[in-house]
Amino acid sequence: MYELVSPVKLLIVLKYLSVLVMGAGGMLLVPPLVVALYFGEYTVAGIYTIIGFSIILLGFFFHRLLPEGELEWKEALIIAAVIFPFAALLSAIPFTLSTGMPFLDAYFEAVSGGVTTTGLSVAPATVGPAFLFARSWLQWVGGASGLLLSSSWSSSHRARVPTACMRSTAPPERPPCGQELRQPQKCW
């Protein structure tokens, strides 16, 4: 069993997670609210407004309450693993309240759109344009977040080869007659 050199700082994880929660609240607030107002779905617009502002205020409260600290690699991995299902959980709340579907179905919609971007749906056929846009918006943001996360991870984990171990493409020089060829240094 492996031991961590230093334990994960849960308060630091929560502090940085609160910033992402504020972003998720803004993501749930602005675009679906504009579409709901455009199509005249004022009840749905009220639901997205209340839920979005509540999530933003909750994130702001935790961000101000928790102590400052430096984010390390292990905390960043935990945040990356937790934010996707947590954002889907937050997105399921307005989905449930605006459409009347059961919470588990709304969570499936949010996970299907925001986390996996597969597009599978169990939504009833009577959902309005605000729900369809919110789900599509969540799918777009989830896909973009997945690309951003994977590209940042792959760019930070490039193979690092010491310059002394790099091989030249030039052919080896021939030694003068009577001298042995010097063996290259093994780097691995």
C-alpha positions in Angstrom: 0.0 0.0 0.0 1.3 3.4 -0.9 1.4 6.3 1.6 1.0 9.9 0.7 3.9 12.1 1.7 1.4 14.7 2.8 -2.3 14.3 3.3 -4.8 15.9 1.0 -5.9 19.2 2.3 -9.7 19.0 2.2 -10.2 22.6 3.0 -8.1 23.6 0.0 -10.1 21.2 -2.2 -13.4 22.8 -1.0 -12.0 26.3 -1.5 -11.1 25.7 -5.1 -14.3 23.7 -5.7 -16.3 26.6 -4.5 -14.9 28.7 -7.3 -16.0 26.1 -9.8 -19.4 25.9 -8.1 -19.8 29.7 -8.7 -18.9 29.1 -12.4 -21.5 26.3 -12.6 -24.1 28.6 -11.1 -23.3 31.2 -13.7 -23.5 28.6 -16.4 -26.9 27.6 -15.1 -28.1 31.2 -14.7 -27.3 33.3 -17.7 -27.8 31.3 -21.0 -30.9 29.3 -19.9 -32.4 32.4 -18.4 -32.1 34.4 -21.6 -33.6 31.6 -23.7 -36.5 31.2 -21.2 -37.3 34.9 -21.3 -37.0 34.9 -25.1 -39.6 32.1 -25.4 -41.8 33.6 -22.7 -41.3 30.8 -20.2 -41.3 33.1 -17.1 -41.8 30.3 -14.5 -38.8 28.5 -15.9 -36.8 31.7 -16.0 -37.7 32.3 -12.3 -36.5 28.7 -11.5 -33.2 29.2 -13.2 -32.7 32.6 -11.6 -33.4 31.3 -8.1 -31.3 28.2 -8.5 -28.4 30.0 -10.3 -28.1 32.8 -7.8 -28.4 30.3 -4.9 -25.6 28.2 -6.2 -23.4 31.3 -6.9 -24.1 32.6 -3.3 -23.3 29.2 -1.8 -20.0 29.1 -3.7 -19.2 32.6 -2.7 -20.0 31.9 0.9 -17.7 28.9 1.0 -15.0 30.7 -0.9 -14.9 33.5 1.7 -15.2 31.2 4.6 -12.5 28.7 3.8 -8.8 29.6 4.4 -6.3 30.4 1.6 -3.8 27.8 0.6 -1.7 26.5 -2.3 -3.2 24.0 -4.6 -1.1 20.9 -5.1 -1.3 18.2 -7.8 -3.2 15.7 -5.6 -5.9 18.3 -4.7 -6.3 19.3 -8.3 -6.9 15.6 -9.3 -9.6 15.3 -6.6 -11.3 18.5 -7.8 -11.2 17.3 -11.4 -12.8 14.0 -10.4 -15.5 15.6 -8.2 -16.6 18.6 -10.3 -18.2 16.8 -13.2 -20.7 14.7 -11.1 -21.2 17.6 -8.7 -22.0 20.0 -11.6 -24.5 17.4 -13.0 -26.1 17.2 -9.5 -26.5 21.0 -9.4 -27.9 21.0 -13.0 -30.4 18.3 -12.1 -32.2 20.7 -9.7 -33.5 23.2 -12.2 -34.2 20.3 -14.6 -36.5 18.7 -12.1 -38.2 21.9 -11.0 -38.8 23.2 -14.6 -40.0 20.0 -16.2 -41.6 18.0 -13.3 -39.6 14.9 -14.2 -38.2 12.8 -11.3 -34.9 13.8 -9.9 -33.2 10.6 -11.0 -34.3 11.2 -14.6 -33.1 14.8 -14.4 -29.7 13.7 -13.0 -29.5 11.2 -15.9 -30.2 14.1 -18.3 -27.5 16.2 -16.7 -24.9 13.4 -16.6 -25.8 12.4 -20.2 -25.4 15.9 -21.4 -22.8 17.5 -19.1 -20.4 14.8 -18.2 -20.4 12.1 -20.9 -21.8 14.3 -23.8 -23.5 11.2 -25.2 -26.8 12.9 -25.7 -29.0 10.1 -24.4 -32.3 11.4 -23.1 -35.2 10.3 -21.0 -36.9 13.7 -21.0 -40.6 13.8 -21.8 -41.6 15.1 -25.2 -43.4 18.0 -23.7 -40.3 19.9 -22.4 -40.0 23.4 -23.5 -37.2 25.2 -25.5 -35.6 26.5 -22.4 -34.9 22.9 -21.1 -33.7 21.8 -24.5 -31.3 24.7 -24.7 -30.1 24.3 -21.1 -29.4 20.6 -21.8 -27.6 21.4 -25.1 -25.6 24.2 -23.3 -24.6 21.8 -20.6 -23.5 19.3 -23.2 -21.4 21.9 -25.0 -19.8 23.1 -21.8 -19.2 19.6 -20.6 -17.5 18.6 -23.9 -15.4 21.8 -23.9 -14.4 21.1 -20.2 -13.4 17.6 -21.0 -11.3 18.7 -23.9 -9.7 21.4 -21.8 -9.0 18.9 -18.9 -7.5 16.3 -21.2 -5.3 18.7 -23.2 -4.0 20.3 -20.0 -3.2 16.9 -18.5 -1.5 15.7 -21.6 0.6 18.8 -22.0 1.8 18.6 -18.5 2.8 15.0 -18.8 5.1 15.0 -21.8 8.0 12.6 -21.8 11.0 14.5 -20.4 14.3 13.1 -21.9 17.6 14.5 -20.7 19.5 16.2 -23.4 22.6 14.1 -22.8 20.5 11.0 -23.7 19.2 12.4 -27.0 20.6 10.5 -30.0 22.0 12.3 -33.0 20.7 11.4 -36.4 24.2 11.9 -37.9 26.1 8.8 -38.7 28.8 7.9 -36.2 32.4 9.0 -36.9 34.9 6.4 -37.9 37.8 6.1 -35.6 41.3 6.4 -37.0 43.0 3.1 -37.8 44.1 1.1 -34.8 41.7 2.8 -32.3 38.6 1.3 -30.8 35.2 2.8 -31.2 34.1 4.4 -28.0 30.9 2.9 -26.7 28.0 5.4 -26.2 26.9 6.1 -22.6 23.7 4.3 -21.6 21.1 6.7 -20.4 18.4 4.3 -19.3 
